[in-house]
């Protein structure tokens, strides 16, 4: 895998230190749906040694926000994010708003992933089939994945970037040490294409306040902020 070195600095103010999260890898996937000509970008931060948590950036017409998913502690931490450019460096300010329970969608928990053998061609290709259960015969959908060699198995990075709604307790047996570079998902009347347009090694640490602002569900409020540059 080609390496990119990308340094981030995080400063925290106002609150006492609590849970610490470290991130060492950033990915940006871009999706295009031919049916409605819809484009979507997914930017995420990961710890490649602990994939149980990840940071997902979300942007709409009005503002930028971030969601830190901690599947082990079953919490989601929500931040409002502001972006600025200082001396040709993009700077983000994370405004910690609140935390709420991480609840996986139970209707997907029995879903089953199956992969074909990785082709001997260059680039490497495999087929992903997703079934509603291990006994399922007809896949819910099927994808052709173009793979790029990596120093570890990075399929979970793609799954949590694009297929995070398909939470499953079933172990996913992805065939080998690769990162998903490109995906083509064909339907009867349209095609969905997904491409990894950027990936970088990073150094990022986020420290939450010692006392969390716990809510029952996703909603908006105000609190303290943290900052980093890249």
C-alpha positions in Angstrom: 0.0 0.0 0.0 1.3 3.4 -0.9 2.0 5.4 2.3 1.0 9.0 3.0 2.3 10.8 6.1 -0.1 13.3 7.5 0.3 14.9 10.9 -2.5 16.2 13.0 -2.4 18.1 16.3 -5.3 18.1 18.7 -5.8 20.5 21.6 -8.5 20.2 24.1 -9.8 22.9 26.4 -12.5 23.7 29.1 -13.1 20.1 30.2 -11.2 17.5 32.2 -9.8 14.6 30.2 -11.9 11.4 29.7 -11.9 8.6 27.2 -9.1 8.8 24.6 -9.3 7.7 21.0 -6.4 7.4 18.6 -6.6 7.3 14.8 -3.9 6.4 12.3 -5.6 6.1 9.0 -8.0 8.2 6.9 -10.1 7.2 3.9 -12.4 9.0 1.5 -14.8 6.9 -0.6 -16.8 8.5 -3.4 -20.1 7.0 -4.5 -22.1 7.6 -7.7 -25.6 6.2 -8.3 -26.6 6.2 -12.0 -30.3 6.0 -11.2 -30.7 9.4 -9.7 -27.2 10.8 -10.6 -26.6 11.0 -6.8 -23.0 11.6 -5.6 -21.9 10.9 -2.0 -18.5 11.2 -0.2 -17.6 9.3 3.0 -14.6 10.5 5.0 -13.6 8.4 8.0 -10.8 8.0 10.5 -9.7 4.6 11.8 -7.4 2.9 14.2 -6.0 0.0 12.2 -5.1 -1.8 15.5 -8.6 -1.4 17.0 -11.3 -1.3 14.4 -14.0 -1.3 17.1 -14.3 2.5 16.9 -14.1 5.1 14.0 -14.8 8.7 13.3 -17.2 9.6 10.5 -17.4 13.1 9.0 -20.8 14.2 7.7 -21.6 17.3 5.6 -24.8 18.8 4.4 -25.7 22.1 2.9 -25.7 23.9 6.2 -22.9 22.5 8.4 -20.2 19.9 8.9 -20.5 17.4 11.8 -18.7 14.3 13.1 -19.8 11.0 14.7 -17.4 8.9 16.7 -18.8 5.4 16.9 -17.6 3.2 19.7 -19.0 -0.3 19.2 -17.3 -1.8 22.2 -18.7 0.7 24.7 -21.9 1.0 22.6 -21.8 4.8 22.4 -21.8 7.4 19.6 -20.2 10.8 20.3 -21.5 13.7 18.3 -19.5 16.8 17.3 -20.3 19.9 15.4 -17.3 20.8 13.2 -16.1 24.1 11.8 -13.5 24.3 9.0 -11.1 27.1 8.2 -7.9 27.6 6.1 -5.0 29.0 8.0 -1.6 29.5 6.2 -2.7 27.0 3.5 -3.6 24.4 6.2 -7.2 23.1 6.6 -8.1 23.4 10.3 -11.1 21.8 12.0 -12.7 22.7 15.3 -14.7 19.9 16.9 -17.5 21.0 19.2 -18.4 18.1 21.5 -22.2 18.2 21.8 -23.3 14.9 23.4 -23.2 11.1 23.4 -26.0 8.6 22.8 -26.4 4.8 22.8 -25.0 2.9 19.8 -27.8 0.6 18.7 -27.3 -1.7 15.7 -30.2 -2.3 13.4 -31.4 -5.7 14.5 -33.0 -6.4 11.1 -29.5 -6.8 9.7 -27.8 -8.7 12.5 -28.3 -12.1 10.8 -27.0 -10.9 7.4 -24.2 -13.1 5.9 -21.3 -12.0 3.7 -19.8 -14.4 1.1 -16.7 -13.7 -1.1 -15.5 -15.5 -4.2 -11.8 -16.4 -4.5 -9.5 -13.4 -5.3 -8.7 -13.5 -9.0 -5.2 -14.0 -10.3 -5.6 -11.1 -12.6 -4.2 -7.6 -12.1 -5.8 -5.8 -10.5 -7.2 -8.3 -8.0 -11.0 -8.8 -8.0 -13.4 -10.6 -5.8 -17.2 -10.8 -5.7 -19.2 -10.0 -2.5 -22.6 -11.5 -2.0 -24.8 -10.4 0.9 -27.6 -12.7 2.1 -30.3 -12.2 4.8 -29.0 -15.3 6.6 -26.5 -18.1 6.2 -29.3 -20.2 4.8 -30.2 -17.6 2.2 -29.9 -18.7 -1.4 -30.7 -15.4 -3.2 -28.4 -12.5 -2.4 -29.9 -9.2 -1.3 -27.2 -7.6 -3.5 -23.9 -8.4 -5.2 -20.8 -6.3 -5.6 -17.6 -6.6 -7.7 -14.7 -5.4 -5.6 -11.4 -4.3 -7.0 -8.6 -4.8 -4.4 -5.3 -3.2 -3.6 -2.7 -5.1 -1.6 -2.3 -3.9 2.0 -0.1 -4.9 5.0 -3.3 -6.1 6.8 -6.9 -7.0 6.2 -8.7 -3.7 5.7 -12.1 -4.8 4.5 -13.7 -3.5 7.7 -12.6 0.0 6.7 -14.7 -0.3 3.5 -17.6 -1.9 5.4 -17.8 0.8 8.1 -17.4 3.5 5.5 -20.1 2.4 3.1 -21.9 -0.6 4.5 -22.1 0.4 8.2 -25.8 -0.2 8.3 -25.2 -3.9 7.7 -24.3 -4.7 11.3 -23.8 -8.4 11.6 -22.6 -10.7 14.5 -21.3 -13.1 11.9 -17.5 -13.1 11.4 -16.6 -11.7 7.9 -14.1 -13.9 6.2 -12.6 -11.5 3.7 -10.0 -13.3 1.5 -6.6 -11.7 2.3 -4.7 -8.5 3.1 -6.3 -5.9 0.8 -8.1 -2.6 0.9 -11.1 -2.1 -1.3 -10.2 0.3 -4.0 -13.3 0.2 -6.3 -16.8 -1.3 -6.2 -19.4 -1.8 -8.9 -22.9 -2.8 -7.7 -25.3 -3.6 -10.5 -29.0 -3.6 -10.3 -31.6 -4.3 -12.9 -32.1 -0.6 -13.9 -29.1 1.2 -12.4 -25.5 0.9 -11.3 -23.8 2.1 -8.1 -20.0 2.8 -8.3 -17.8 3.4 -5.3 -14.2 4.4 -5.4 -11.5 5.0 -2.8 -10.3 8.4 -3.9 -8.0 9.2 -1.0 -6.3 7.4 1.9 -3.6 8.6 4.3 -1.6 7.7 7.3 -2.5 10.1 10.1 -1.8 10.9 13.7 -5.0 12.0 15.5 -6.0 11.8 19.1 -9.4 12.8 20.4 -10.0 13.1 24.2 -13.6 13.3 25.4 -14.7 15.2 28.5 -14.6 13.2 31.7 -18.3 13.8 32.2 -20.3 13.0 29.1 -23.4 14.7 28.0 -25.6 11.6 27.7 -28.8 11.7 25.6 -31.3 9.0 24.7 -31.0 9.5 21.0 -29.5 11.7 18.2 -30.3 15.4 18.9 -28.5 18.8 19.0 -27.1 20.8 22.0 -24.1 22.9 22.8 -20.9 22.2 24.8 -17.1 22.4 24.6 -14.7 22.1 21.6 -11.4 20.6 20.5 -9.2 21.5 17.6 -6.7 19.9 15.2 -4.9 20.9 12.0 -4.0 18.8 8.9 
